[in-house]
Amino acid sequence: MHGVRPDRRGLARGARWQVTADARTGGFVGTFLRRPETTQTVAVVEVREGQLLRLLFAGDGIEAEVRLEPASNGHTRVMLALEGPLFRLSRSLPRRALSRLYALCQTAAEL
């Protein structure tokens, strides 16, 4: 089962979320070194509403920065930067992460 359990503070600096994911989709490391389903803590490092979100995936030591800026036709441009140990980052990770974020936004827009 995949899911996010935010803490009571929601999307606020210092909040800690529990994320459950299928480690088998995480490339070599996820496939061979982790249990099939894993839970880790994600700390909200910084939030600037409508501009920036920084998260720390504590178990992997990966920091993700999501920047938002206005684009044409009322759209929003999203930029993602990842920092962390090289063996935890794969070339496809940013693309997969942005694809999942896009799908989540589309789902929310349909509600």
KAKANOR-V402220 format. One record per pair of residues at least 12 apart in sequence whose C-alpha atoms are under 10 Angstrom apart, sorted by sequence separation. I is the first residue (numbers start at 1). J is the second residue. If there is no record, write none. Layout:
I&J ; I&J
//
This chain:
5&17 ; 6&18 ; 22&34 ; 23&35 ; 24&36 ; 25&37 ; 43&55 ; 44&56 ; 53&65 ; 54&66 ; 66&78 ; 67&79 ; 68&80 ; 82&94 ; 4&17 ; 5&18 ; 6&19 ; 22&35 ; 23&36 ; 24&37 ; 42&55 ; 43&56 ; 44&57 ; 52&65 ; 53&66 ; 54&67 ; 66&79 ; 67&80 ; 81&94 ; 4&18 ; 5&19 ; 22&36 ; 23&37 ; 24&38 ; 42&56 ; 43&57 ; 52&66 ; 53&67 ; 65&79 ; 66&80 ; 67&81 ; 80&94 ; 3&18 ; 4&19 ; 5&20 ; 21&36 ; 22&37 ; 23&38 ; 41&56 ; 42&57 ; 43&58 ; 51&66 ; 52&67 ; 53&68 ; 65&80 ; 66&81 ; 79&94 ; 80&95 ; 3&19 ; 4&20 ; 21&37 ; 22&38 ; 23&39 ; 41&57 ; 42&58 ; 51&67 ; 52&68 ; 64&80 ; 65&81 ; 66&82 ; 2&19 ; 3&20 ; 4&21 ; 20&37 ; 21&38 ; 22&39 ; 40&57 ; 41&58 ; 42&59 ; 50&67 ; 51&68 ; 52&69 ; 64&81 ; 65&82 ; 80&97 ; 2&20 ; 3&21 ; 20&38 ; 21&39 ; 40&58 ; 41&59 ; 42&60 ; 45&63 ; 47&65 ; 50&68 ; 51&69 ; 63&81 ; 64&82 ; 65&83 ; 80&98 ; 1&20 ; 2&21 ; 3&22 ; 19&38 ; 20&39 ; 21&40 ; 40&59 ; 41&60 ; 42&61 ; 44&63 ; 45&64 ; 46&65 ; 47&66 ; 48&67 ; 49&68 ; 50&69 ; 51&70 ; 63&82 ; 64&83 ; 79&98 ; 1&21 ; 2&22 ; 19&39 ; 20&40 ; 39&59 ; 40&60 ; 42&62 ; 43&63 ; 44&64 ; 45&65 ; 48&68 ; 50&70 ; 62&82 ; 63&83 ; 64&84 ; 78&98 ; 1&22 ; 18&39 ; 19&40 ; 20&41 ; 38&59 ; 42&63 ; 62&83 ; 63&84 ; 18&40 ; 19&41 ; 61&83 ; 62&84 ; 63&85 ; 17&40 ; 18&41 ; 19&42 ; 61&84 ; 62&85 ; 78&101 ; 16&40 ; 17&41 ; 18&42 ; 60&84 ; 61&85 ; 62&86 ; 78&102 ; 16&41 ; 17&42 ; 18&43 ; 60&85 ; 16&42 ; 17&43 ; 50&76 ; 52&78 ; 54&80 ; 56&82 ; 62&88 ; 15&42 ; 16&43 ; 17&44 ; 51&78 ; 52&79 ; 53&80 ; 54&81 ; 55&82 ; 56&83 ; 57&84 ; 60&87 ; 61&88 ; 62&89 ; 14&42 ; 15&43 ; 16&44 ; 54&82 ; 56&84 ; 60&88 ; 14&43 ; 15&44 ; 16&45 ; 60&89 ; 13&43 ; 14&44 ; 15&45 ; 64&94 ; 12&43 ; 13&44 ; 14&45 ; 15&46 ; 11&43 ; 12&44 ; 13&45 ; 14&46 ; 66&98 ; 11&44 ; 12&45 ; 13&46 ; 14&47 ; 10&44 ; 11&45 ; 12&46 ; 13&47 ; 2&37 ; 4&39 ; 6&41 ; 11&46 ; 12&47 ; 13&48 ; 1&37 ; 2&38 ; 3&39 ; 4&40 ; 5&41 ; 6&42 ; 7&43 ; 11&47 ; 12&48 ; 1&38 ; 2&39 ; 4&41 ; 5&42 ; 6&43 ; 12&49 ; 4&42 ; 11&49 ; 19&57 ; 16&55 ; 18&57 ; 13&53 ; 15&55 ; 16&56 ; 17&57 ; 12&53 ; 13&54 ; 14&55 ; 16&57 ; 11&53 ; 13&55 ; 16&58 ; 29&87 ; 30&88 ; 28&87 ; 29&88 ; 28&88 ; 29&89 ; 27&88 ; 29&90 ; 26&88 ; 27&89 ; 28&90 ; 26&89 ; 27&90 ; 26&90 ; 27&92 ; 26&92 ; 27&93 ; 26&93
//
